[in-house]
Amino acid sequence: MKIEEVLFEETHDLPSATPYYDALEMLRRFSEFGQVIERSNDYATDGPVHKSCVYFDLVDNLDHFSHLVLSFALDGETTANHSTLTVAVSIRLIIDVSESSFFSSTFVRYYLNHVLPMVRHATNEKMHFYKDQIKETLAAHARSQHIVPPHPISH
């Protein structure tokens, strides 16, 4: 049995003098909170246009079967006229329990009825913590760029 639920999504467009460096700094900051899996780290330049993408997941193991996964997609672009960093974040709850035998199917029923409510409670607490960390990180970035803290583009 596998359950995947998107709990939160948000995207911000941020002015950034150094989008690639800022993306790496965000990766470093979030690596303090758990296991980081780097999915992509690319920097390309074509004359005056510089593009970067840093994609990573922060995995918080709630128990052996449940994981809170924060996925970050940080896309930077610098041209002669502007320089921006687009930050897209999603938070997902992933539950994966193998059902290969009678005992495992019994365990799945037990897990869904008795353990999952506790996991959801822990998930809500951790999600608020991570949302606060995201907000703090974006506000710190805004202060470093001398701009007003960003508001989300979409939810």
N, C-alpha and C positions, 0 to 999 in steps of 0.2 A: 504494500500500500504506500503510495506516495501522494502527499498533499503539498501543494505550493500555493501560498497566498501572498499577494502583494499588499503590504500594509501602508506604504507611504511612497509617494513619488513627488519629486520637485526638481525644477530646472531654474538656473540663474545664469544670466549673462553679466559678466563682471569686466569692467575695464581693468587691464593689466599691462604694465610696461614689460613684464617678462612672464608670459603665460606658461611656458614650459617649466621654468624654475618654480613658479607658484604651484603648478600641478604636482611637481615632485615634492614640494614642501607639504602639500595636503596629504600625499601618500605617506610621507614620513610621520606626520602628525597622527593619522589614523592607524598606523602600524603600532602605535603605543597601546591600542585597545584590544588587540587580539591578532589572530592569524590573518595575514594579508596574502592574497593570491593575485599576483600581477598578471593581467590578461594581455595587456599591450602597453608598449612604451616606445613610441615612435616620434622622431623629429625629422621634418623634411623642409628643405628650402629650395625655392625656385626664384632666384634673383631677389627682388625685394619682398617676396611673400614667404613667410615662415609659418609652417603649420606643425602642430604637435598634438598627440593624443596619448593620454595616460589613462588606461582603464584598469581598475582593480576591484577586487571583492574583499571585504572584511568579514570574516566568518567567526561568529560567536556561537560556540557549541553549548546549547542549553542542557542537553543530556545526550545520551548515545544515539538517539533517533531524531532529535529536533535541533535545528540550526537556524539562527537568525543571520541573514546574509545582507550586508549593505553593499550594493553595487554602485561604483562611481565611474562615470564617463566624463573625463576632463579633456575638452577639446580647445586648443589654443590657436589663435591666428594673429599674425602681425603683418600689417602692410604699411605702406608709406603713410596712409591716412589714419589708421586706427590699430588698436591692439586689444584683443578681448580673450577672455577665458570663459567658456561655457561649462558650467558644472551641472551635471545631471546625476541625481541620487535616487536610488530606490531601495526600500527595505522590504525584504521578503522573509516569511517564515516557511521553512522547508521541513517537512516531517517525512521520514522514509523508514518504514519497518517492513522487513521481509516476511512474506506469508508463504513459506514453503512446506509447512506441515500443519497437522491439527493443532499442535501446541502453540505454534506461532500465530495461527489464526485466533486462538483463544487469547493469547497475549495481546494481539491487536485490539480485540474488543475491550479487554481490560484497560489498555493504554488509552483508547479513545474515550472511555467512560470515566476513568478515574485520574489518569495522569495528565491528559491533555488540558483540562481546566486549569491545573496548576502551571502548566507550561505557558498557556495563554496569559495568565496573570504575570508571570516572570517576563514574558515577551513585551507586555505593555510597559512595565517598568523600564526595561532595557531600551525599548524604542524611544521613550521620553528622554532617557539619558543621551542616546545617540543623536536625536533631533537637536538637543541642546548643544552638543558638541559641534554639529554641523553649523548651527546658527552662530556659535562663538567663532568658529574657524572663518566663516564668511565675513563676520563683523571685523575680525582681526585683519583679514585681507583688505577690507574696505578702508580701515584706518591706515594701513600701510600705503594705500594708494591715495589717501586724503580725499575720500569720497563718502557719501552717505551710504550706510549699510543697505545691501540689496533687498528687494522684495521678490518673492517667487514669480516666475512667469506662468507656470502651470502647476496643477496639483495632481 
